[in-house]
Amino acid sequence: MAVSETLERRVLVNPVLCTGFGYCAEIVPELITLDDWGFPIVNSRPIKDERVSNLAHRAVVTCPRLALLLVEADPNHSDRP
């Protein structure tokens, strides 16, 4: 099994940088929804599906404000990276 197959990732959002364009929620609605003002609400669970992980990566690189980050999930912590 390759290393990339064993890693779980999470998406984080920097609320200071985010201006609520909402592209992220369009790209990966499985992980990101928008609040009433158009700002992302990110599912904090580790991403286990490769397709969703690829979409999360696309959302991160597409963000016009660079407000999203894809990080490796720490398997020893259940709720936070």
HUMOUR-V982881 format. One record per run of one state. SS is the DSSP state (alpha for helix, beta for strand, coil for the rest). FROM is the first residue (numbers start at 0). TO is the last residue. If there is no record, write none. Layout:
SS&FROM&TO, SS&FROM&TO
This chain:
coil&0&1, alpha&2&5, coil&6&7, beta&8&12, coil&13&21, alpha&22&26, coil&27&30, beta&31&33, coil&34&38, beta&39&41, coil&42&45, beta&46&46, coil&47&48, alpha&49&61, coil&62&66, beta&67&71, coil&72&80
